[in-house]
Amino acid sequence: MSTLLTLRDVWVEYGDKIVIEKLDLDIAEQSFVSVVGPSGAGKSSFLRLILGQEAPTRGRIELDGTPLVPECGPDRGVVFQRYSVFPHLSVLRNTMFGLECPKAPLSGRLFGSARRAARDEAAAMLEAVGLGDSFDLYPAQMSGGMQQRLAIAQALVQRPRILLLDEPFGALDPGIRADMHALITRLWRDYSLTIVMVTHDIREAFTLGTRVLALDKRRHDPHAPHRFGATVVYDLPLDKPVDAPEDKDHSITIDENGNN
Ligand SMILES: Nc1ncnc2c1ncn2[C@@H]1O[C@H](COP(=O)(O)OP(=O)(O)OP(=O)(O)O)[C@@H](O)[C@H]1O
């Protein structure tokens, strides 16, 4: 599989505080990369770099060999742990908004055939995430799992190549999480997505990912905790075929402390 994203000698610094140091990575197209690491290691900063919300203070990031533009484009979608849907819009309007906003940035609304086309695209995406009979509901009328399905539909309706997930299932209970794992695995395959997912759940990282990256500091200075930043300390490619059966777990075993 070809390389989609390249990071070379990437650093993130706030004043004299180094958050990420010397990150060198190639991320293959259609891979599912899970990112784990202790709290404060810089996982969300890493996602913001790929999203283009934050520029590296040093180094370069390329998408398909071209420098990443420093803003979120339609090639990258994102889903956060906390529901990012609009409370005042119905499910259908929330999903259509992802299409209307880039095409009609001032009014946020399309008209005529463009609006009908956006409605059909949004409806198809809602069917794909299992919200086919919930078009007229408002977020307050939906469970957490349904709201995350909506957030995923909102991100995917723009047909991004890369989907960034920041602890997307962290607030959901275990049964709903399992459903969401099956859903995201199906969408990843059906839409040939490249996914980068931050999670605190080691089991989730290994179950879903084709590769697991652990971010942490290699060096610690107890007298100056901000002197060193985090980088990739483990990079574990998992031998998992893209067309593996949906719910198949893999052979890595994880003990109750999260160690493999
Ligand atoms: N704008 C900022 N200015 C200064 N420091 C920042 C800024 N944004 C993030 N940081 C610091 O960068 C470090 C990494 O933060 P980040 O949120 O990326 O970590 P994380 O691994 O995602 O943490 P968690 O798992 O708790 O969500 C933290 O020490 C944080 O305080």
Ligand as a Chemical Component Dictionary entry (heavy atoms), coordinates in Angstrom:
data_LIG
# 
_chem_comp.id                   LIG 
_chem_comp.type                 NON-POLYMER 
_chem_comp.pdbx_formal_charge   0 
_chem_comp.three_letter_code    LIG 
# 
loop_
_chem_comp_atom.comp_id 
_chem_comp_atom.atom_id 
_chem_comp_atom.alt_atom_id 
_chem_comp_atom.type_symbol 
_chem_comp_atom.charge 
_chem_comp_atom.model_Cartn_x 
_chem_comp_atom.model_Cartn_y 
_chem_comp_atom.model_Cartn_z 
_chem_comp_atom.pdbx_ordinal 
LIG N1  N1  N 0 -1.826 25.496 23.337 1  
LIG C1  C1  C 0 -1.028 24.900 24.242 2  
LIG N2  N2  N 0 -0.145 25.607 24.965 3  
LIG C2  C2  C 0 0.667  25.002 25.869 4  
LIG N3  N3  N 0 0.670  23.676 26.102 5  
LIG C3  C3  C 0 -0.195 22.930 25.407 6  
LIG C4  C4  C 0 -1.083 23.479 24.440 7  
LIG N4  N4  N 0 -1.817 22.456 23.889 8  
LIG C5  C5  C 0 -1.385 21.323 24.492 9  
LIG N5  N5  N 0 -0.433 21.613 25.399 10 
LIG C6  C6  C 0 0.286  20.651 26.229 11 
LIG O1  O1  O 0 0.765  19.627 25.397 12 
LIG C7  C7  C 0 0.791  18.400 26.124 13 
LIG C8  C8  C 0 0.131  17.334 25.303 14 
LIG O2  O2  O 0 -1.274 17.581 25.242 15 
LIG P1  P1  P 0 -2.258 16.628 24.440 16 
LIG O3  O3  O 0 -3.658 17.094 24.713 17 
LIG O4  O4  O 0 -1.832 16.528 23.034 18 
LIG O5  O5  O 0 -1.985 15.231 25.177 19 
LIG P2  P2  P 0 -2.815 13.886 25.119 20 
LIG O6  O6  O 0 -1.835 12.778 25.018 21 
LIG O7  O7  O 0 -3.856 13.948 24.059 22 
LIG O8  O8  O 0 -3.508 13.882 26.550 23 
LIG P3  P3  P 0 -4.840 13.160 27.061 24 
LIG O9  O9  O 0 -4.629 11.698 26.878 25 
LIG O10 O10 O 0 -4.922 13.554 28.501 26 
LIG O11 O11 O 0 -5.980 13.706 26.237 27 
LIG C9  C9  C 0 0.120  18.653 27.470 28 
LIG O12 O12 O 0 1.134  18.826 28.443 29 
LIG C10 C10 C 0 -0.608 19.954 27.249 30 
LIG O13 O13 O 0 -0.702 20.702 28.436 31 
# 
loop_
_chem_comp_bond.comp_id 
_chem_comp_bond.atom_id_1 
_chem_comp_bond.atom_id_2 
_chem_comp_bond.value_order 
_chem_comp_bond.pdbx_ordinal 
LIG N1  C1  SING 1  
LIG C1  N2  SING 2  
LIG C1  C4  DOUB 3  
LIG N2  C2  DOUB 4  
LIG C2  N3  SING 5  
LIG N3  C3  DOUB 6  
LIG C3  C4  SING 7  
LIG C3  N5  SING 8  
LIG C4  N4  SING 9  
LIG N4  C5  DOUB 10 
LIG C5  N5  SING 11 
LIG N5  C6  SING 12 
LIG C6  O1  SING 13 
LIG C6  C10 SING 14 
LIG O1  C7  SING 15 
LIG C7  C8  SING 16 
LIG C7  C9  SING 17 
LIG C8  O2  SING 18 
LIG O2  P1  SING 19 
LIG P1  O3  DOUB 20 
LIG P1  O4  SING 21 
LIG P1  O5  SING 22 
LIG O5  P2  SING 23 
LIG P2  O6  DOUB 24 
LIG P2  O7  SING 25 
LIG P2  O8  SING 26 
LIG O8  P3  SING 27 
LIG P3  O9  DOUB 28 
LIG P3  O10 SING 29 
LIG P3  O11 SING 30 
LIG C9  O12 SING 31 
LIG C9  C10 SING 32 
LIG C10 O13 SING 33 
# 
